[in-house]
Amino acid sequence: MDKLVFIIDDDQVYLSFMKGHFNKMIGYQVETYTEGNEAIKQLSHKNPFLIILDHHLTDPNRDGIFYLRKIKRMKSSVPIIYITSDNSDSIKNEAIKHGVNTVIIKSESFLVQLRTAMDDLKSSPKKGIFSKLF
């Protein structure tokens, strides 16, 4: 059975990029969401192996931290990779405080960072955490 990955990002370029990356990997099924509310609805009756969540979503009243809190209340053991184009320490620290496993900055090294995070997850499945912060 394939491992389900939720990707929540309103940036179509990164969304397509990540979906394409996972589609090339054997053993993964990807569901993409451009809105946090839709992902939360689906999360209520699905059990993803991994969630990739963007900080900057189009909803002006809710950012990724808002949805991160909801996700952690619903599925506390699911690893979360938090992605953002903002390299500020305050966003990284806030995301870590609320339980993300890895923070990845949207940059030229994005794919390398994503692969490293996935390798960390594969090497420590019992812990269910990633060891690196980007």
BELQUIMO-V128020 format. One record per residue. N is the residue number from 1. RES is the residue in one letter. PHI is phi in whole degrees, 0 to 359 (none if undefined). D_FIRST is the distance of its C-alpha to the first C-alpha in whole Angstrom. Layout:
# BELQUIMO-V128020
n->[N N]
res->[RES RES]
phi->[PHI PHI]
d_first->[D_FIRST D_FIRST]
This chain:
# BELQUIMO-V128020
n->[1 2 3 4 5 6 7 8 9 10 11 12 13 14 15 16 17 18 19 20 21 22 23 24 25 26 27 28 29 30 31 32 33 34 35 36 37 38 39 40 41 42 43 44 45 46 47 48 49 50 51 52 53 54 55 56 57 58 59 60 61 62 63 64 65 66 67 68 69 70 71 72 73 74 75 76 77 78 79 80 81 82 83 84 85 86 87 88 89 90 91 92 93 94 95 96 97 98 99 100 101 102 103 104 105 106 107 108 109 110 111 112 113 114 115 116 117 118 119 120 121 122 123 124 125 126 127 128 129 130 131 132 133 134]
res->[M D K L V F I I D D D Q V Y L S F M K G H F N K M I G Y Q V E T Y T E G N E A I K Q L S H K N P F L I I L D H H L T D P N R D G I F Y L R K I K R M K S S V P I I Y I T S D N S D S I K N E A I K H G V N T V I I K S E S F L V Q L R T A M D D L K S S P K K G I F S K L F]
phi->[none 289 277 276 241 264 239 242 199 270 274 299 295 292 300 295 300 292 300 299 298 289 295 282 269 284 99 236 242 244 238 248 221 263 231 296 298 294 298 298 301 291 296 295 229 230 235 290 281 206 235 249 235 273 286 265 254 290 292 292 261 218 254 299 298 304 288 302 301 297 298 296 291 276 222 298 267 282 295 232 260 259 244 204 269 262 268 281 295 296 292 302 296 296 295 295 304 263 101 288 266 211 246 241 271 292 204 296 264 305 297 298 297 295 297 298 298 293 298 297 296 295 279 225 296 289 285 68 229 259 262 247 242 250]
d_first->[0 4 7 9 13 16 19 22 25 28 29 27 28 26 23 23 23 20 18 19 19 15 14 16 13 11 7 9 9 13 15 19 22 25 27 26 27 24 21 23 23 19 18 20 17 14 13 12 11 15 17 20 23 26 30 32 31 33 34 37 37 34 32 29 30 31 27 26 28 27 23 24 26 23 20 22 19 17 19 21 22 25 27 30 33 36 36 38 38 38 35 33 35 34 30 30 32 30 27 25 24 25 28 28 31 30 32 32 30 28 25 26 26 22 21 23 22 18 20 21 18 16 19 20 16 19 21 19 21 23 26 28 29 30]
